[in-house]
Amino acid sequence: MRVQQPDGIHHIAIMSADMKAQLTFFTQVMGFPLKGLFEMHGVPGGKHAFLEMGPDSFFSVVELAGIDEVPSTIGITHAGTGAGKCAAGTMQHIAFRVPDEDGLIAMRDRIRSHGVPAIGPIGHGFCKSIYFAGPEGLTLEVSTQVAPLDPARWVDPNMLTECGISGAEAEAMLNPPPCNPDGPVAQPAYDPAVPNLAYPPEALKAILAAPDAAITAQGTYDEPPVLA
């Protein structure tokens, strides 16, 4: 049977106006080794970095020209703390994982040893966390799981009601139905009512109308920048 859901995060990508500052922080403070730094595929002049968090799991940084001219505002573009507001659809915070409580304290000490304040650990019932900041307004966390996240204990009926989620909708969320299409599914036609990537409408219509094989052939970059 084909996999019907992601099994983890391959990479998280953040935007940066200072690639060196981000790479310095995440390699030295967080301990993620740099695994890739190259011109962003299909984006001339763009920089794209990959740092390894674990097997097949990466932290990614993107730098594009003019990003330093884009306003960065706590409460709009960035939350600033784990309890802070930011615009809908933006990243509120990133929580990295460690295997146990000893690892959590070790990470807290590592972060502090670089002069960066780290708050915690704070218990959340199913996990414990420390909180700190990264360059350019990032709100960061490191967590370790300390108990199963049991939906019978952690899905609050009052919160379901507050979110406008009915009993049937909640059941579907707790037990997502399988999807077993007979063969490949055709690309849907352009529909502004569904989530779409932010290409200009006419360009998006052309992309959606193109065969999958043509998109793959046109957009694939298989060769690394350094020759063997």
Secondary structure per residue as TSV (DSSP state, phi and psi in degrees):
chain	resnum	aa	ss	phi	psi
A	1	M	-	360.0	137.6
A	2	R	-	-69.5	147.7
A	3	V	-	-62.6	132.7
A	4	Q	-	-112.6	3.6
A	5	Q	S	-152.2	152.6
A	6	P	-	-61.7	150.3
A	7	D	-	-109.4	13.9
A	8	G	S	161.5	-170.1
A	9	I	-	-106.5	122.6
A	10	H	S	-73.6	-50.6
A	11	H	E	-155.6	149.4
A	12	I	E	-105.3	131.1
A	13	A	E	-115.6	130.3
A	14	I	E	-115.0	152.2
A	15	M	E	-88.8	145.1
A	16	S	E	-142.0	149.1
A	17	A	S	-101.8	-0.9
A	18	D	-	-145.6	83.0
A	19	M	H	-55.9	-43.8
A	20	K	H	-61.1	-42.4
A	21	A	H	-62.9	-42.3
A	22	Q	H	-67.8	-43.2
A	23	L	H	-64.9	-38.5
A	24	T	H	-61.9	-46.8
A	25	F	I	-63.0	-50.2
A	26	F	I	-78.5	-20.8
A	27	T	I	-83.6	-43.4
A	28	Q	I	-86.9	-48.6
A	29	V	I	-75.5	-44.5
A	30	M	S	-91.7	-21.4
A	31	G	-	83.1	18.6
A	32	F	-	-85.1	117.6
A	33	P	-	-69.6	141.2
A	34	L	E	-71.6	126.3
A	35	K	E	-115.4	-21.3
A	36	G	E	-156.4	139.6
A	37	L	E	-150.8	111.4
A	38	F	E	-154.5	167.8
A	39	E	E	-65.0	130.3
A	40	M	-	-60.5	129.9
A	41	H	T	-60.5	125.7
A	42	G	T	78.3	3.4
A	43	V	S	-129.8	83.1
A	44	P	T	-54.5	130.7
A	45	G	T	88.3	-14.3
A	46	G	-	-77.2	148.6
A	47	K	E	-112.3	138.7
A	48	H	E	-136.0	124.0
A	49	A	E	-120.0	147.9
A	50	F	E	-129.1	126.5
A	51	L	E	-118.8	138.4
A	52	E	E	-85.0	123.4
A	53	M	E	-93.8	-30.6
A	54	G	E	-175.9	-177.1
A	55	P	T	-55.0	119.0
A	56	D	T	59.8	29.3
A	57	S	E	-137.9	122.7
A	58	F	E	-131.3	154.1
A	59	F	E	-105.8	130.4
A	60	S	E	-121.4	143.4
A	61	V	E	-124.7	134.3
A	62	V	E	-119.1	131.7
A	63	E	E	-124.2	126.0
A	64	L	-	-124.3	153.0
A	65	A	T	-61.3	139.1
A	66	G	T	88.1	-3.0
A	67	I	G	-63.7	-30.7
A	68	D	G	-67.2	-12.3
A	69	E	G	-94.6	-6.6
A	70	V	S	-83.9	124.7
A	71	P	-	-61.2	139.4
A	72	S	-	-118.5	118.3
A	73	T	-	-133.0	121.0
A	74	I	B	-61.1	132.7
A	75	G	T	95.0	-9.5
A	76	I	T	-127.4	-67.8
A	77	T	T	-85.2	-28.9
A	78	H	B	-132.7	144.2
A	79	A	-	-78.4	-36.0
A	80	G	S	86.1	-34.9
A	81	T	S	-144.1	168.9
A	82	G	T	-65.7	-14.0
A	83	A	T	-108.2	5.7
A	84	G	-	-86.9	159.6
A	85	K	-	-87.9	153.2
A	86	C	-	-154.9	172.9
A	87	A	-	-62.4	146.4
A	88	A	T	-57.2	137.1
A	89	G	T	88.0	-6.7
A	90	T	S	-93.6	164.2
A	91	M	-	-77.8	120.3
A	92	Q	-	-79.4	-45.7
A	93	H	-	-161.4	165.8
A	94	I	E	-116.2	131.8
A	95	A	E	-115.4	115.7
A	96	F	E	-86.5	158.9
A	97	R	E	-111.9	140.2
A	98	V	-	-125.6	158.1
A	99	P	S	-76.0	-22.4
A	100	D	S	-157.9	177.0
A	101	E	H	-68.1	-33.0
A	102	D	H	-61.5	-40.8
A	103	G	H	-64.4	-34.7
A	104	L	H	-65.2	-44.9
A	105	I	H	-66.9	-37.8
A	106	A	H	-62.3	-40.2
A	107	M	H	-68.7	-39.4
A	108	R	H	-58.5	-43.8
A	109	D	H	-68.2	-37.5
A	110	R	H	-62.3	-46.4
A	111	I	H	-62.3	-47.0
A	112	R	H	-63.4	-32.7
A	113	S	H	-65.2	-18.3
A	114	H	T	-95.7	11.8
A	115	G	T	81.1	11.4
A	116	V	-	-100.0	122.6
A	117	P	-	-62.5	139.6
A	118	A	-	-134.9	124.8
A	119	I	E	-100.7	134.5
A	120	G	E	121.9	-170.0
A	121	P	E	-77.2	151.8
A	122	I	E	-121.2	133.2
A	123	G	E	-87.2	141.9
A	124	H	-	-125.0	21.0
A	125	G	S	85.7	-63.0
A	126	F	S	-97.1	-14.7
A	127	C	E	-148.2	163.7
A	128	K	E	-122.2	146.1
A	129	S	E	-140.3	153.6
A	130	I	E	-118.2	154.8
A	131	Y	E	-129.8	141.3
A	132	F	E	-162.3	176.7
A	133	A	E	-116.8	154.6
A	134	G	E	-118.0	176.9
A	135	P	G	-58.3	153.2
A	136	E	G	59.9	33.4
A	137	G	G	85.2	11.3
A	138	L	E	-66.3	138.0
A	139	T	E	-104.6	119.2
A	140	L	E	-125.0	157.6
A	141	E	E	-149.1	149.3
A	142	V	E	-123.7	132.5
A	143	S	E	-130.0	154.7
A	144	T	E	-132.7	139.3
A	145	Q	E	-76.5	131.9
A	146	V	-	-119.9	-9.5
A	147	A	S	-158.8	157.0
A	148	P	-	-61.2	145.3
A	149	L	-	-90.8	85.7
A	150	D	-	-85.9	115.4
A	151	P	H	-61.1	-26.7
A	152	A	H	-63.0	-25.6
A	153	R	H	-102.6	-23.0
A	154	W	H	-115.0	-4.7
A	155	V	S	-98.2	105.4
A	156	D	-	-81.0	118.2
A	157	P	H	-56.1	-35.8
A	158	N	H	-64.2	-36.8
A	159	M	H	-72.0	-35.2
A	160	L	H	-58.7	-45.0
A	161	T	H	-62.4	-43.2
A	162	E	H	-63.3	-30.7
A	163	C	T	-85.8	-2.5
A	164	G	T	74.1	28.3
A	165	I	-	-99.1	120.5
A	166	S	-	-77.1	171.0
A	167	G	H	-60.1	-43.9
A	168	A	H	-65.4	-40.2
A	169	E	H	-65.5	-39.9
A	170	A	H	-63.6	-41.4
A	171	E	H	-61.0	-40.3
A	172	A	H	-67.2	-32.9
A	173	M	H	-73.1	-36.1
A	174	L	H	-72.8	-29.8
A	175	N	S	-134.5	76.6
A	176	P	-	-55.7	131.2
A	177	P	-	-68.3	149.7
A	178	P	-	-70.3	162.7
A	179	C	-	-132.0	113.5
A	180	N	-	-127.7	71.3
A	181	P	-	-68.4	151.0
A	182	D	S	-85.3	92.3
A	183	G	S	87.2	-178.9
A	184	P	-	-60.0	146.0
A	185	V	-	-95.4	130.8
A	186	A	-	-66.4	148.0
A	187	Q	-	-63.1	127.5
A	188	P	-	-64.0	151.5
A	189	A	-	-70.2	161.7
A	190	Y	-	-58.8	129.5
A	191	D	-	-142.8	109.2
A	192	P	T	-65.4	-11.4
A	193	A	T	-82.1	-12.2
A	194	V	S	-106.2	162.6
A	195	P	-	-60.4	132.9
A	196	N	-	-134.9	149.1
A	197	L	-	-63.9	150.8
A	198	A	S	-86.2	50.1
A	199	Y	S	-82.0	156.4
A	200	P	-	-55.6	141.9
A	201	P	H	-51.4	-43.4
A	202	E	H	-67.4	-38.1
A	203	A	H	-66.6	-40.3
A	204	L	H	-64.6	-40.6
A	205	K	H	-60.0	-40.7
A	206	A	H	-66.3	-40.2
A	207	I	H	-62.4	-45.4
A	208	L	H	-68.7	-27.1
A	209	A	H	-81.5	-16.2
A	210	A	S	-77.1	147.3
A	211	P	-	-62.5	147.1
A	212	D	H	-54.7	-40.3
A	213	A	H	-63.1	-35.0
A	214	A	H	-69.4	-40.5
A	215	I	H	-63.6	-43.6
A	216	T	H	-61.9	-45.0
A	217	A	H	-66.1	-39.4
A	218	Q	H	-75.4	-34.2
A	219	G	H	-103.9	4.9
A	220	T	-	-89.1	135.7
A	221	Y	-	-128.1	94.9
A	222	D	-	-90.7	-23.7
A	223	E	S	-88.6	131.0
A	224	P	-	-68.3	159.8
A	225	P	S	-72.7	-20.4
A	226	V	S	-105.5	121.1
A	227	L	-	-71.9	144.6
A	228	A	-	-68.0	360.0
